[in-house]
Each structure stands twice: as structure tokens, then as C-alpha cells.
Amino acid sequence: MTHDPAAGPYSSLSPSRRALMASGAAAALGMLVAGQGQAQPAAPTKARWRRWNVSSPQGQKALASYAKAIKIMLALPPDDPNNWYNHALTHTVDCPHGNWWFVVWHRGYVGLFEQAVRKISGDPDFAFPYWDWTADPKVPAQMFEGVLNPNDAAYIQSLDAFNKAYGPVLETFWNNLTPAQNGQLLIRGLRFPADLLFDIGPKGGPMFFAPPNARGSTPQNPGFDGVTNRAVSPWMLDNALSPRDFIGFASPKSQFHSSITGFGVMEGQPHNKVHNCVGGIWTDKDGNTTYGDGFMQSNLSPVDPLFFLHHANIDRIWDVWTRKQQGYGYPTLPDDNPSYINGKGDLAKWRAEPFLFFHDADGKPVTGAKATAAAYETIGSFDYDYQPGSGENVVPPAGTTKLKAGKPAPATKYAAKLKAPGPSSLAAGDVTLPAAVLADAAKPGGTHLLATITVDLPPFEHANDLAVVINTPEGQAVGVDSPGFVTTLSMFGRHLVTRPVSFTVPLSQPLANLAKAKGPGVAAAAPTGLSIRLVRLAGKPMLSAAGPHAHHADGGATTATPQVLDIVVHAQ
């Protein structure tokens, strides 16, 4: 099965990228299904603000205004809504991860904060620069300077000082909660301020990291480890942008935004891994993982100014995906599909989700229609656009023929036959695919193969990332550079996991690597087979010299081990 760059993990109706290039992308097959979410209006051709690449002269100018605002915000009283740590705490108590509200909540959060920085800095042209980690996979040098570095002396220097300053603020915050806000916090198990402070502190988190350990990345080592370099690579970004449906791109559906259901390629790979690596979690080439310190690995990650450059890039990728969808006439939002099971339908449910903790540039609570997901489904009144960056190649040229009327072909899926775990595997599954599909998947521009792996995890499985390998014999040593190594399945932050979680990962590049590799034990599968295994890369992780971090060493809370419930491969 061949595909175009806009094909997604749940659709098989699309021409090959090679065919599109040969024909100048003259025509695309299929159509926008009747009743699916409508395409968003195109972004303004001349937006009021532009988010520039941080490496550009304009991006560097924006950093100066950003630093000015940070310095002012850090000096504001703790009870001021525009205090730097108060903005970070909004993320801590309400951020969605591992579900279909991930991109839209963070667009609202970053966009509203951008307006606050614009006002406080006094720079009417300010917009967040974005960090294009695909093109430049290392922390920008300027982010180690002054207050752009959370290790600067202007930041709170100890957890005790943080608790002393913000304990009273949180008491006032809790006393003024609306019933709806209180209900949202209870979903997260936050009954009163002591619960949140416990989660932030060392026994529950840690989420707070005192200088000089507020960021894992350093000026001497600003780059990424091997698994993170893989996660931000052009081929991974190409796969992240490939879905033709919103849920395939944005992570799976959930009942509410404070629960984890699963991770699409974009959230589970570049988003999670950049957070963790910059936050001090480092995996060497042999698979040994060291757990260091840094705000970016936690739900207090916005304390690190790098957070907003990272998320500006995530939002840019969503914008690229949206413009790709518009170019082909594909849907850009969840399906509008009310039924007797779901009276509202996916689109209405998604739009109505309440976001109750945002503040505007004046520090006033955002209410009414602006306190729902619908307010941020487009860039809208934020009125910014992006300097082009990585991933723009998937947006079809102007004049590309839209899809024609008709129902798309059903998705092409191949279910794995699960096997008992082997001596070196946590789980294994064999998938039979047509030989032509496997052969084409290993070619540049060929079929995308993505595996959705559903795993039942222990409640706090945030350590010992599970590694996915394909067509590699049981017992063979596996490292980050092994031909059959796909990636690792990474969580972000500390979340209580109470249900199975799915991870979608791309297989085509590892198949190509295997096709090129030589030596004994490399080609372990039949021409029409995929053998998928989950393993630990190098046994138990090596903990930092400072001692175990509770958020990564929850052994003893339960004797459960991860179990794979399902593996489905999508050819697109």
C-alpha cells in the first residue's frame, strides 16, 4: 500500500509520495467523510504577530523582551496572578497529557501567557520564538544566559522557600475555588493545598528542582541523548505529521482532559522526550538511563523558560498539520458524529471541555466561551503565524486538487498475535503483512507503517522506559543504535495511570535500517512478517548520585509489571 505525506495511521486511501512528486501533487484520492469535523479557516495571510525561529535575528530580539518580562514576573509578589510561579502552577493543576486535548489546552495556555509577556515587557511586537529541535537538536545557547536559565539567582533557591512563599497563596486559591474548579482538581486527587505541595515535594514528586539543578541540560552538554535525537529527527516528524484524522495526530480520545489514554507519535515522541532529556533524564547508547534533575521533566516544567519555546514549536507543528489537512481537503478537527451512544458527538464533546484555570494578560480569570477548548481550536484572535520551519514539506502546493466526494476506503490494519514474554522480553507479537507492503515500507517515500501498542502499566510507571524492537531475535543485545530498535515509550510528568495506555510508534525507518544491515541474526523475520517485542534496553536504570527520585523509583508500591494487551499495525 502506498501513501501520500498526509496519510494517517487510520486511513489507507492515499497516493504514494513518489507519485505525488512525479505528478506535481496534481490529484489526491478519497474525500472528507460526510459528517466529519470541518476544516478550520485558513490562518490569516498577514497575521499581526509572527513567531520566529529562535535562531533568527527576530527570534533573538524576542528573547530580550522575554527575559525582561521574566525578570519582572519573578519579582512580583507571590499572590500576583502574573507572578512567574503562579503561571507555572496553572500548568501543574490543569495540564492535559496523553489525550486529545493536549494540543488545544497548550495553545490556549501559551497564547494567553504570550499576551501577558507582551504587556509586561512593553514590547508590542513580542511573540514567542520557537525552538525547531528537528533542525537544531540542542538547547539554544542564549537559553543559558541570565533569567532565561532557571538556575539564575533570581529564581527561588530551595523547596522550603517555595513552600513558605506559595503555601499561603494556595490556601487563598483553594478558598476561592468555584464548584466546577474544585471538581476539576478532585479528578486529579487534589483535595486541598497540602495535596499539591506533597506532589511538588520530594515524597510525591519531585516537581521542584533548586539551582544549580533546575535544568538537566548544561552549556557544556546542550544536546540530546540518542533516543531524543531519534524522536526529533526528520523521519519521526514526517510520521507525526502523517495522520489524516485529528485523533491520530493529537493523541487518543478521553472522557476528560485530566486523564491519560494514550500518545500519538507527536506527543509521545518529540514532546515527551525533549521534556525528559532537557529535564535531566539521559539514556546512553547502551540503553543505561540516568535520572538527573530539572524542571522540564515535571508538571512544574513552565518554571523553565525553555518550556514556552518548546511548546511554541509543538503548536507550530499543529499549524503545519492543519495547513496540510486544508490543502488536501482533509478534516482538521474531531468527527462531528452524534449517535445514540454519544449524543453530542466527538466534535461537540471536545469543544465543550472546560479549561477553568486560565488568566488573561491582566491576571483576570478567563470565563465564558473562552474557558472551553473551542476557543483555541484555531489560532484565532491570538493572530500569529510562524516563520516556516521543519515539516513544511508535507503542506501541498497551492492549487493541489482537493479530495472528491465519496467515502474513504477502510483503514488497513494488521493485528498482532501476542506471544508469551521471552527471557529478555516483556511482551512479543507477530504480525503478518503482505510482502509488498513490507518491501515498500523500507523504501524512501514508501508506505508508512505505524504500530499502536496498548500496555497495562503499573500505577506510576515513569521509569524504565519500554523499548520497542522489530525483527530482532530473542536474547540478542539491543541498544539505541541497533538496526531493529524503534524507540522507547516515554511518559511525561507524574501521572497516576489507572487504565491501559496506547503508544503509536513508526516502524518504516527501522525496517529500512534492517534491510541495509548485514550480519548474523539481523533478518529474523519471514518476508511477510513483523516480529515486535518490548524490552528493557539495559536492565534497571542507574539512579543519580543524589539518590533515587520518587517519581522514577516507585518500586514497592506494587508488584505489577507492564503487560501488553494489543498491538495493531497500520499501513498508510
ABEGO torsion letter per residue (X at the ends): XBBBAABBAABABBBBAAAAAAAGGABBBEBBBBGBBBBBBBBBABBABBBBBAABAAAAAAAAAAAAAAAAAAABBAABAABAAAAAAAAAAABBBGBAAAAAAAAAAAAAAAAAAAAAAGBAABBBBBBBAAABBBBBAAAABEAABAABAABBABAAAAAAAAAAAAAAAAAABBAAAAAAAAAAGBABAAAAAAAABAAAOBABBBOAAABABBAABABBBAAAAAAABAAAAAAAAABABAAAAAEBBBABAABBAEBBAAAABAAAAAAAAAAGBBBBAAGBBBBBBEAAABAAAAABAAAAAAAAAAAAAAAAAAAAAAAAGBBABBBBBBBAABAAEAAAAAAABBBAABBBAAGBBBBEAAABAAAAABAEAAGBBBBBBBGAAABBBBGBBBBBBEBBBBBBBBBBBBBBBBAABABBBBBBBBAAAAAAAABBGBBBBBBBBBBBBBABBABGBBBBBBGBBBGBBBBAABAABABBBBBBEBBBBABBBBBBBBAAAAAAAAAABBEBGABABBAABBBBBBBBAAEBBBBBAAEBBAAABABGABABBBBBABBBBBBX
